[in-house]
Amino acid sequence: MNQFDFFKRFPTENDAIDFIVETKYKDGYVCPKCGCVHRKIYHQRYNHRNLYCNNCKSEFSALKGTIFEHTHLDIRMWLFAINLVLIARKEISGLQLQRELGMKSYKGAFRMLKLIRAAMGTETHKDAFEAIVEIDETYVGGKPRKENTHKGKATPKSKRGRGTSKTPVVGVLERNSGRIHAVIAMPNKEGKKLSGKQLLSILDEVCKKNTTVMTDQLASYSILDGKTEKKYVHVKVDHSMTYSLGDGKHTNGIESCWAILKRGVYGIYHHVSVKHLQEYVDEFCYRFNHRDIESAWTHLVGLGIRRMVA
């Protein structure tokens, strides 16, 4: 939604608080002190953020357990920040969010973005993908350094693709819905990246039984040729020969997703540390899976409300 529509919907902070409270406590609330069940919402008169128990006369924060819990900012800034994250053409940086909201502190804007991404990361696709999926990996990190010949000391170029020191990101794309699930793949105990068991566990998390899995020729995918608990049907595409076998046998869909991810990472953030990479991947997946901004905003606010409650 644009800025005019947003402030027409939430003219005051109390309107934003009411929206959050009605979403979080649509079935009423229980007083954390005496356990009294309230079907009607009672706000504390002097502080609209607090709810009131008319049984024991105590009060507590209506925002407890949400991403808004410890903020001193106008709640409308948070809801509008979520909107800005979703309507950004690629992604949005902390500095840009700071400018858009007129915040004095970059740390505050970065914390806000971090919590919004954390809410995005709570969305799950457990046993949700079926029929046909594509799985592939990409590598994210600093751009490969050029060969350094300063003072006659040659430093070899960083490798591209498999064998690089960059961090692998594994993605699973469901053909029918166009939804994607992606995670960073850290090395296992033996220091090996992208092992067969690791790739299988990623598939098992999101796929139903008898799903057809499209892959390239990476040796680790050969684990799908044997017996698996979910009885996957494995179709390989040898990219050294062709990019498609015809009849829909390809991994072009998931590979095009990586182009979008990298445009966001290199075009907006320029560099992303391994420590925060999964958060950026979560943001990419959420934006990719939710194309309608209005429903994406409502759903994400709901995730932010439930993030620490469960």
C-alpha positions as CSV (number, residue, x, y, z in Angstrom):
1,M,0.0,0.0,0.0
2,N,1.2,3.5,-0.6
3,Q,1.9,6.1,2.1
4,F,-1.5,7.8,1.7
5,D,-3.5,4.6,2.0
6,F,-1.4,3.5,5.0
7,F,-2.0,6.6,7.1
8,K,-5.6,6.7,6.0
9,R,-5.9,3.2,7.5
10,F,-3.8,4.1,10.6
11,P,-4.3,7.8,11.4
12,T,-3.0,7.4,15.0
13,E,-0.7,5.0,16.8
14,N,-3.7,3.7,18.8
15,D,-5.3,2.5,15.5
16,A,-2.1,0.5,14.8
17,I,-2.1,-1.0,18.3
18,D,-5.8,-1.9,18.0
19,F,-5.0,-3.8,14.7
20,I,-2.2,-5.8,16.4
21,V,-4.3,-6.5,19.5
22,E,-7.3,-7.6,17.4
23,T,-5.1,-9.9,15.4
24,K,-3.2,-11.4,18.3
25,Y,-6.2,-11.7,20.7
26,K,-9.0,-12.4,18.4
27,D,-10.3,-15.1,20.8
28,G,-9.7,-13.0,23.9
29,Y,-6.8,-13.0,26.3
30,V,-5.8,-14.6,29.6
31,C,-4.4,-12.5,32.4
32,P,-0.8,-13.8,33.1
33,K,-1.2,-13.0,36.8
34,C,-4.6,-14.5,37.9
35,G,-5.5,-16.6,34.8
36,C,-8.8,-14.8,34.3
37,V,-10.1,-15.2,30.7
38,H,-11.3,-12.0,29.0
39,R,-13.4,-12.1,25.8
40,K,-13.5,-8.3,25.6
41,I,-10.4,-6.2,25.2
42,Y,-9.7,-3.8,28.0
43,H,-6.9,-1.2,27.4
44,Q,-5.2,0.7,30.2
45,R,-6.4,4.3,29.9
46,Y,-3.1,6.0,30.3
47,N,-1.2,3.6,28.0
48,H,-2.9,2.0,25.1
49,R,-0.1,-0.6,24.7
50,N,-1.1,-2.2,28.0
51,L,-4.1,-4.5,28.6
52,Y,-6.0,-4.5,31.8
53,C,-7.5,-7.3,33.9
54,N,-10.6,-6.2,35.7
55,N,-10.4,-9.2,38.0
56,C,-7.1,-8.7,39.7
57,K,-6.6,-5.1,38.6
58,S,-3.2,-5.8,37.0
59,E,-1.9,-4.8,33.6
60,F,0.5,-6.2,31.0
61,S,1.9,-5.3,27.6
62,A,-0.3,-6.2,24.7
63,L,2.8,-6.4,22.5
64,K,4.6,-9.0,24.7
65,G,6.0,-11.9,22.7
66,T,5.9,-10.0,19.4
67,I,8.6,-8.2,17.3
68,F,7.2,-4.9,18.6
69,E,7.6,-5.8,22.3
70,H,10.6,-3.6,23.4
71,T,10.2,-0.7,21.0
72,H,9.7,2.9,22.0
73,L,8.9,3.9,18.4
74,D,5.5,4.7,17.1
75,I,4.0,1.3,16.2
76,R,3.0,2.8,12.8
77,M,6.7,3.1,11.9
78,W,7.0,-0.7,12.3
79,L,4.0,-1.5,10.2
80,F,5.1,1.0,7.6
81,A,8.6,-0.5,7.6
82,I,7.1,-3.9,6.9
83,N,5.3,-2.3,3.9
84,L,8.6,-0.7,2.7
85,V,10.4,-4.0,2.9
86,L,7.7,-5.7,0.7
87,I,7.3,-3.0,-1.9
88,A,11.0,-2.5,-2.5
89,R,11.9,-3.4,-6.1
90,K,14.8,-5.6,-5.0
91,E,15.4,-5.5,-1.2
92,I,15.9,-2.6,1.2
93,S,19.0,-1.8,3.2
94,G,19.2,-0.5,6.8
95,L,20.4,2.9,5.6
96,Q,17.6,3.3,3.1
97,L,15.0,2.3,5.8
98,Q,16.6,4.8,8.1
99,R,16.1,7.5,5.5
100,E,12.6,6.5,4.6
101,L,11.4,6.5,8.2
102,G,13.4,9.6,9.3
103,M,15.1,7.6,12.1
104,K,18.1,9.1,13.8
105,S,19.9,5.8,14.5
106,Y,21.1,3.3,11.9
107,K,21.3,0.7,14.7
108,G,17.5,1.1,15.3
109,A,16.7,0.6,11.6
110,F,19.1,-2.4,11.3
111,R,17.4,-4.0,14.4
112,M,14.0,-3.4,12.9
113,L,15.0,-5.1,9.6
114,K,16.6,-8.0,11.5
115,L,13.4,-8.6,13.5
116,I,11.2,-8.4,10.3
117,R,13.5,-10.9,8.6
118,A,13.3,-13.1,11.6
119,A,9.5,-13.1,11.3
120,M,9.9,-14.0,7.6
121,G,12.1,-16.9,8.6
122,T,9.3,-18.5,10.8
123,E,7.2,-19.3,7.8
124,T,7.4,-23.1,7.2
125,H,6.7,-25.4,4.2
126,K,6.8,-28.7,6.1
127,D,5.5,-31.5,3.8
128,A,4.0,-28.8,1.5
129,F,5.7,-29.4,-1.8
130,E,4.4,-32.1,-4.1
131,A,4.2,-33.3,-7.7
132,I,7.4,-31.9,-9.3
133,V,10.2,-29.9,-7.6
134,E,13.6,-28.6,-8.7
135,I,16.6,-28.5,-6.4
136,D,19.8,-26.7,-7.0
137,E,22.5,-24.9,-5.2
138,T,24.3,-21.5,-5.7
139,Y,27.2,-19.9,-3.9
140,V,27.0,-16.5,-2.2
141,G,29.7,-14.3,-0.8
142,G,32.2,-11.8,-1.9
143,K,32.8,-11.6,-5.6
144,P,35.8,-13.6,-6.8
145,R,39.0,-11.6,-6.3
146,K,41.1,-10.9,-9.4
147,E,44.6,-12.4,-9.4
148,N,46.9,-10.2,-7.3
149,T,50.4,-9.6,-8.7
150,H,51.4,-6.8,-6.4
151,K,55.1,-6.7,-5.8
152,G,55.5,-9.9,-7.8
153,K,53.5,-12.0,-5.4
154,A,50.8,-13.8,-7.3
155,T,47.6,-14.6,-5.4
156,P,45.4,-17.2,-7.3
157,K,41.9,-16.2,-8.2
158,S,39.0,-17.5,-6.1
159,K,37.2,-20.4,-7.7
160,R,33.7,-20.0,-9.1
161,G,30.9,-22.5,-8.5
162,R,31.6,-25.9,-6.8
163,G,34.9,-25.8,-5.0
164,T,34.7,-22.2,-4.1
165,S,35.2,-20.8,-0.6
166,K,31.8,-19.1,-0.8
167,T,28.8,-20.3,1.2
168,P,26.4,-22.7,-0.6
169,V,22.7,-21.9,-0.6
170,V,20.3,-24.8,-1.5
171,G,16.9,-24.1,-2.8
172,V,13.8,-26.3,-3.6
173,L,11.2,-24.9,-6.0
174,E,7.8,-26.4,-6.4
175,R,6.7,-26.2,-10.0
176,N,2.9,-26.0,-9.5
177,S,2.8,-23.2,-7.0
178,G,6.1,-21.5,-7.8
179,R,7.0,-21.4,-4.1
180,I,10.6,-21.7,-3.0
181,H,12.4,-22.9,0.2
182,A,16.1,-22.1,0.6
183,V,18.7,-22.6,3.3
184,I,22.4,-22.1,3.6
185,A,24.3,-25.4,3.7
186,M,27.1,-25.2,6.3
187,P,29.8,-27.9,6.2
188,N,29.1,-31.1,8.2
189,K,31.3,-32.5,11.0
190,E,33.7,-33.9,8.4
191,G,34.0,-30.4,6.8
192,K,32.1,-31.6,3.7
193,K,29.6,-29.3,2.0
194,L,26.5,-30.4,0.2
195,S,26.6,-34.1,1.2
196,G,23.9,-36.4,0.0
197,K,22.4,-36.7,3.5
198,Q,22.3,-33.0,3.8
199,L,20.5,-32.5,0.5
200,L,18.1,-35.3,1.3
201,S,17.2,-33.8,4.7
202,I,16.4,-30.5,2.9
203,L,14.0,-32.3,0.6
204,D,12.5,-34.4,3.3
205,E,11.6,-31.2,5.3
206,V,9.4,-29.7,2.6
207,C,8.4,-32.5,0.1
208,K,5.6,-35.1,0.3
209,K,6.0,-38.7,-0.7
210,N,6.4,-39.7,-4.3
211,T,7.6,-36.3,-5.4
212,T,9.5,-36.1,-8.7
213,V,12.8,-34.3,-8.0
214,M,14.7,-32.6,-10.9
215,T,18.4,-32.2,-10.3
216,D,21.7,-31.6,-12.2
217,Q,24.6,-34.1,-12.2
218,L,26.1,-33.2,-8.8
219,A,27.3,-36.5,-7.3
220,S,25.6,-35.9,-4.0
221,Y,22.2,-36.2,-5.6
222,S,22.8,-39.8,-6.4
223,I,21.5,-40.6,-3.0
224,L,18.0,-40.1,-4.6
225,D,18.7,-43.0,-6.9
226,G,18.5,-45.4,-4.0
227,K,15.7,-46.2,-1.6
228,T,14.4,-43.2,0.2
229,E,11.8,-43.0,2.9
230,K,9.6,-40.7,0.8
231,K,10.2,-42.7,-2.4
232,Y,11.3,-39.8,-4.6
233,V,11.4,-40.1,-8.4
234,H,14.8,-38.7,-9.5
235,V,15.3,-37.1,-12.9
236,K,18.9,-35.9,-13.7
237,V,19.8,-33.2,-16.3
238,D,23.4,-33.2,-17.5
239,H,24.2,-29.5,-18.1
240,S,27.4,-30.4,-19.9
241,M,25.1,-31.7,-22.7
242,T,21.9,-29.7,-22.5
243,Y,19.9,-27.4,-20.2
244,S,16.7,-29.3,-20.8
245,L,15.7,-32.8,-21.7
246,G,12.3,-31.7,-23.0
247,D,9.0,-32.6,-21.6
248,G,9.6,-30.3,-18.6
249,K,12.7,-32.1,-17.5
250,H,15.0,-29.2,-16.4
251,T,16.1,-27.1,-13.5
252,N,15.7,-23.7,-15.2
253,G,13.1,-22.5,-12.7
254,I,15.3,-22.7,-9.6
255,E,18.3,-21.4,-11.5
256,S,16.5,-18.3,-12.5
257,C,15.7,-17.7,-8.8
258,W,19.4,-17.5,-8.0
259,A,19.7,-14.6,-10.4
260,I,17.1,-12.7,-8.5
261,L,18.7,-13.5,-5.1
262,K,22.2,-12.4,-6.3
263,R,20.8,-9.1,-7.8
264,G,19.4,-8.3,-4.3
265,V,22.6,-9.3,-2.4
266,Y,25.2,-7.7,-4.7
267,G,23.0,-4.8,-5.8
268,I,21.8,-3.6,-2.4
269,Y,24.0,-5.0,0.3
270,H,27.3,-5.6,-1.8
271,H,28.5,-7.9,0.9
272,V,26.7,-10.3,3.3
273,S,28.4,-12.2,6.1
274,V,27.8,-15.9,6.7
275,K,26.4,-15.0,10.1
276,H,23.5,-13.0,8.6
277,L,23.1,-14.8,5.2
278,Q,20.2,-17.0,6.2
279,E,18.2,-13.9,7.2
280,Y,18.7,-12.4,3.7
281,V,17.8,-15.8,2.2
282,D,14.6,-15.9,4.3
283,E,13.7,-12.4,3.1
284,F,14.2,-13.4,-0.5
285,C,12.1,-16.5,-0.1
286,Y,9.2,-14.6,1.5
287,R,9.2,-11.9,-1.1
288,F,9.3,-14.5,-3.9
289,N,6.5,-16.6,-2.4
290,H,4.2,-13.7,-1.7
291,R,3.7,-11.5,-4.8
292,D,0.4,-9.8,-3.7
293,I,1.7,-6.9,-1.4
294,E,-1.5,-6.5,0.6
295,S,-1.9,-10.1,1.6
296,A,1.9,-10.4,2.1
297,W,1.8,-7.5,4.5
298,T,-1.1,-8.9,6.5
299,H,0.5,-12.3,6.7
300,L,3.9,-10.9,7.7
301,V,2.4,-8.8,10.5
302,G,0.7,-12.0,11.7
303,L,4.1,-13.8,11.7
304,G,5.6,-10.9,13.6
305,I,2.9,-11.1,16.2
306,R,3.3,-14.9,16.6
307,R,7.1,-15.0,16.3
308,M,7.9,-15.3,20.0
309,V,4.5,-16.4,21.3
310,A,4.6,-20.0,20.2
